């Protein structure tokens, strides 16, 4: 048993040495080599196809990792938002439902990318190493064939002098065996490589269509959720502007309230301040040349759509003349009465959607 193993090792070493010698002689131009231009073209296509598939697999694996990281971050963010959104605020339950919908959309999107895009891509890419091994084996067998061919040529030349027909016969058999082994592998690869190269088109069509469809559906559905969330916070903003979530304070002079109540953001009603000097400055800057009854003018900094018939709608940039309420008892904190100059429509509007001009 030991002798058999030793003989096998010796034979393997001899084969490797013979191949190395043959390659060296070919590189030095001492002997010719079998050329196959068609196979070389197939090999170039295979190498390019393998490189592109490997890069796509690498980049998509990285993309999946990023998607899952964003999925985790989105879940944490929505949990924080639902925590700060108090239960007494309008739309609290709806916001919780939309947060759950968002989490489900992320899960579905992540699973689709993994199961329907990444797994098929891995399967497609995994076939290249096996084909590569076959190509390398074909290369070794080609060197063996060329080596046997050159050995037989030398044997024939020497046998003509020595008339050693036995060695010639054995050399011919070895040459024929090396040729059959090489041509079998070569023929198989001449069929497999073009077929593998052609398969890339249908695979990428299917794989990319699945990816793009999953992306489109995810973004379409999440945009609907965000629209619902925006509507919930818009309602909260309106309620807040009406004073639903603030403590009522004693009424202040209307002119002072009107001037100072428009200095905050559209989601936080301003609190009127006692500042007579500022009020006088606004009056000296804005009252000259205005129609009778006008307190001052303001310009809309945010768009507002009325929710009641006694309110005033306007777009960003619209100019409004602030006037007194017909009935002072109707005045609400944070709201002004005005006339839109472009249409002469009259109605209430949130002061903090505008600024004095």
Residue pairs with C-beta under 8 A, 6 or more apart in sequence:
15 144
18 144
18 147
19 140
19 143
19 144
19 147
21 147
22 31
22 143
22 146
22 147
22 150
23 143
25 31
25 150
26 32
26 33
26 146
31 146
31 150
32 146
33 146
34 142
34 145
34 146
34 149
36 186
38 190
39 186
39 189
39 190
39 193
42 189
42 190
42 193
42 194
42 197
43 135
43 193
45 193
45 194
45 197
46 128
46 131
46 135
46 193
46 196
46 197
49 128
49 196
49 197
49 200
50 128
50 132
53 121
53 124
53 125
53 128
53 200
54 125
54 128
56 121
57 121
57 122
57 125
60 117
60 118
60 121
61 118
63 113
64 110
64 113
64 114
64 118
67 109
67 110
67 113
68 110
70 106
71 106
71 107
71 109
71 110
74 102
74 103
74 106
75 103
75 106
78 99
78 102
78 103
79 99
81 95
81 99
82 95
82 96
82 99
85 92
85 95
86 92
88 245
89 236
89 239
89 245
90 232
90 235
90 236
90 239
90 244
91 232
91 233
91 235
91 236
94 228
94 232
95 229
95 232
98 225
98 228
98 229
98 232
101 225
102 222
102 225
105 218
105 221
105 222
105 225
108 218
109 214
109 217
109 218
112 210
112 214
113 211
113 214
116 210
116 214
117 207
117 210
117 211
117 214
120 203
120 206
120 207
120 210
121 207
124 203
124 207
127 196
131 192
131 193
131 196
134 185
134 188
134 189
134 192
135 189
137 185
138 182
138 185
138 186
138 189
141 178
141 181
141 182
141 185
142 182
142 186
144 178
144 181
144 182
145 175
145 178
145 179
145 181
145 182
147 178
148 171
148 174
148 175
148 178
148 179
149 175
149 178
149 179
151 171
151 174
151 175
152 168
152 171
152 172
152 174
152 175
155 167
155 168
155 171
156 168
156 171
158 164
159 165
159 167
159 168
233 267
236 267
237 266
237 267
238 307
239 245
240 246
240 267
240 268
240 269
241 266
241 269
241 334
241 335
241 350
241 352
242 332
242 334
242 335
243 269
243 332
243 333
243 334
246 269
246 333
248 333
249 271
249 333
251 257
251 331
252 272
252 274
254 324
254 325
254 328
254 331
255 279
255 283
255 295
256 272
256 273
256 274
256 275
256 276
256 279
257 272
257 331
257 333
258 295
258 296
258 322
258 336
258 351
259 278
259 279
259 282
259 295
259 296
259 356
260 270
260 272
260 273
260 275
260 278
260 279
261 269
261 270
261 271
261 272
261 333
261 334
261 335
261 336
261 351
261 352
262 270
262 298
262 336
262 351
262 352
262 353
262 354
262 355
262 356
263 270
263 352
263 355
264 270
264 352
265 352
266 301
266 302
266 350
266 352
266 353
268 352
269 333
269 334
269 350
269 351
269 352
270 334
270 351
270 352
272 333
282 296
282 356
283 295
283 296
285 356
286 296
286 297
286 356
286 357
287 294
287 295
287 296
290 296
290 297
290 321
291 321
293 323
293 324
294 321
294 322
294 323
295 322
295 323
295 324
296 321
296 322
296 356
297 319
297 320
297 321
297 322
297 341
297 356
297 357
298 319
298 320
298 322
298 336
298 338
298 351
298 354
298 355
298 356
298 357
299 317
299 318
299 319
299 320
299 354
299 355
299 357
300 314
300 315
300 316
300 317
300 318
300 319
300 320
300 353
300 354
301 316
301 353
301 354
301 355
302 316
302 353
303 314
303 315
303 316
303 353
304 312
304 313
304 314
304 349
304 350
304 353
305 313
306 312
306 313
306 347
306 349
310 347
310 348
311 347
311 348
311 349
312 320
312 338
312 340
312 345
312 346
312 347
312 348
312 349
313 345
313 347
314 320
314 340
314 349
314 353
318 340
318 341
318 342
319 340
319 341
319 342
319 357
320 338
320 339
320 340
320 341
320 349
320 354
321 338
321 339
321 341
322 336
322 337
322 338
323 337
323 338
323 339
323 346
324 337
325 331
325 337
326 337
331 337
332 348
334 350
334 351
334 352
335 348
335 349
335 350
335 351
336 348
336 349
336 350
336 351
336 354
337 346
337 347
337 348
338 346
338 347
338 348
338 349
339 345
339 346
340 346
